[in-house]
Amino acid sequence: MQAVVLAGGYATRLWPVTKDRPKMMLPVGDSTVIDRVLTELETDDRIDEVYVSTNDRFADDFEAHLAESDYEKPELTIEDTTEESEKFGVVGALAQLVDREDLGDEDLLVVAGDNLLSFDISDFLDYFEAKAEPTLAAYDVGSREKAKSYGLVELEGDRIVDFQEKPEEPHSTLVSIACYAFTEETILFEEYLDGGNNPDEPGWFIQWLQAREDVFAFTFDGAWFDIGTPESFLDAVSWELDGGHRIAESATVEGSTIGENVHVLDGAEVVNSTLDRAVIFPDATIRDSEIRGTIIDRETHIENLDLAGALIGAHTHIANGG
């Protein structure tokens, strides 16, 4: 079996933090989002090859990241884009990847590199092997309003009987997430696109496939985070920290109050400040400030400020002279 890890997004809603950094490499606890996925794929003997699909802009970042790791399976594959407007859409990119890497003669796992999953991918593959049919992971978001933003699945047992991509009036709150397994016979991206179908969201492909084949849903409880906004990133960090905080050994914290769900990374300095639900990136300096619900990027200097719900880019200097 082969695997594709989707890592080609530009994460414009997380700019400036992700303007020059892939969002898949954002830290969540002691790891990054994508490393959680790659570690699971590395240890599953059913997976022979792992293709990390990214774009030209971030190719060097991923090449360096993989070179510094102990992974043996991942191989980088590059789509020819450098900005959001040039993207082919997920299905379009998958079709190109399958052709470029000569895939399609084995079953295929496709998983997003920017999703934090609370289930083991090995359990998902166990389920897929038992069904021997195309399978997706599905999660109850608990809100019909939230469900409008995703592909919605309706089930009879665990077989999908209807699929709606971003419906205006959701019939349920069970949504498809970006974790799919396809049998060799159902890797039909080119056929789908040749029919003039939507190349963007994979849900449109699932809807098309479900009308032709049995497609099953692996449902799970726990947590799922689609990390595409500052709020969803902080939610993922909060889930990982579970109300606690994490201070890197090389960080300095003096005269400060560290509240819930705070991660202070290597070399950061926090002095006479209050932090709550925040991520402070390496070598940032926070002095005489209150920081809540905020992400502060590397080598930034914040002094004598009250920040809430902010997103501060790298190498920024902001000080209130009072």
Protein Blocks (a to p, Z undefined) as FASTA:
>chain_A
ZZdddfkbgolmlpcklmmgcfklpcehjbdfklmmmmmmmmmmklmbdcddddfklmmm
mmmmmmmmmbfkbccdddddfbfklpgbjklmmmmmmmmnopaiaccddddfkbccfbdf
klmmmmmmmnopacdddddehiaklmmmpccdddehjacfbdcehifbdcbfcdcddddd
ddfklmcklmmmmnopafkbmklmmmmmmmmmccdddddehiddddfbfklmmmmmmmmn
nopacddfkbccehiacdehiacdehiacehiacehiaddehiacehiacehiacdehia
cehiacehiacdehiacddeZZ
